[in-house]
């Protein structure tokens, strides 16, 4: 019988904790890239909040904001029509969904290790 994702996650966490206890070394794993915590700028914090969070979570929250306020273009859903908050982030009134991450990265600061 296949394990659920939740059960697999609990098993992996338990195995990692056991390994850390046995070796005394910190656990490895993803620490950079899309999972690394980033700090949003003041403009971006109005949408996603001011706490540090992973880049993937920032993108998810921006998409939730776009969908909640119906900011996708009616004819071309790939285009995002910015409101006042998004225009400050994007620097222009409309961007494609493919260039959105480029504009978001200018408003994110990586934490120093």
N, C-alpha and C positions, 0 to 999 in steps of 0.2 A: 504494500500500500504506500502511495506517495505521501511524503511529509508536506505539511503546509509550510508556507513561507515563514510564518511566525515560529513554528516548531524548529525549522532549520536555523533561524536566527538565534533562538534560545540555545540550541545545541552548539552553534559556533561560538557564541559568547561564553558558554560554560567551558568549552575546550580551550579557548584563549585564556580565560582566567586561571584554569588549571596549569597551563603552560607558563604563565607569568609567575605563579607561586613556585613552581618547580625550578625554574631557571633564575628567578630574581631579576630578569631583564624586562624592560617595558615591551608591550606588544607592538608589533610592526603594523603595517596597514596603510591605508590611504591617508595621507596628510596634506597633500598638495592638490593642485589642479582645481577641479570643480568642487571638491569637498572641503577645501581650505576655507576657513572663516575670513570674510572680508568686511570692511567697514563702509557703509554707504555714505555718500555725501549728504549735506543738509537737504538738497533738493530731492534726492532719491529717497531719503528717510521719510519724507512726507507720504510716500506710497508704501514702502516696505517696512517702516519702523527704523529706529535708530540703533538697534542691537546688532552685534556682529552675527553674520549668518553665512552659510555656504553660498557660493555663486549660483548653484542650481536652485536654491530656495529663493534667491533674489529674482531670478528669471520667472519662477513659478508665481511669485507674488505680483510681479509686473503684469504677467498674462492674466491673472485673476482680476486685477484692476482694469485692464483693457476690456475684458469680457463683461465685467460688472457695469461699466460705464458705456458699453456698446461703442467702442472706438475703432473697431475694424471697419474699413470701407465697405459699403453695401455691395458695390459691383465687383471689387477686387479684394477679397478677404485677406490677401497677403499684405495689403497696405494698412498701416495704422495711422489714423488721424488723431493727432495729439490734442489734448485739452491743455489748459494753462500749465498744469504740473508737468506733463510729458514734453511740452514744447521747451521748457527750461532744461530738460534732460537731453532731448534729441537735438536741440538747436535749430529745428525747423518744424513746420506744421505737420508734415507727413513723412513717414519712413516705411521702408519695406520690413517685413518681419525678419528678413535675413540680415539686415544691417542693424537691427535693434541691439544685439549683443555688443556690437562695436561701440555704440553710444553709451550703453550701460557701463562698459568697462572703464570709461573715462570718469565715472562717478563712483568707482569702487577702489578702495585702498586695501592692499593685502597686509595682513598682520606680520610684523617682524618676528622672526623666530628667536 
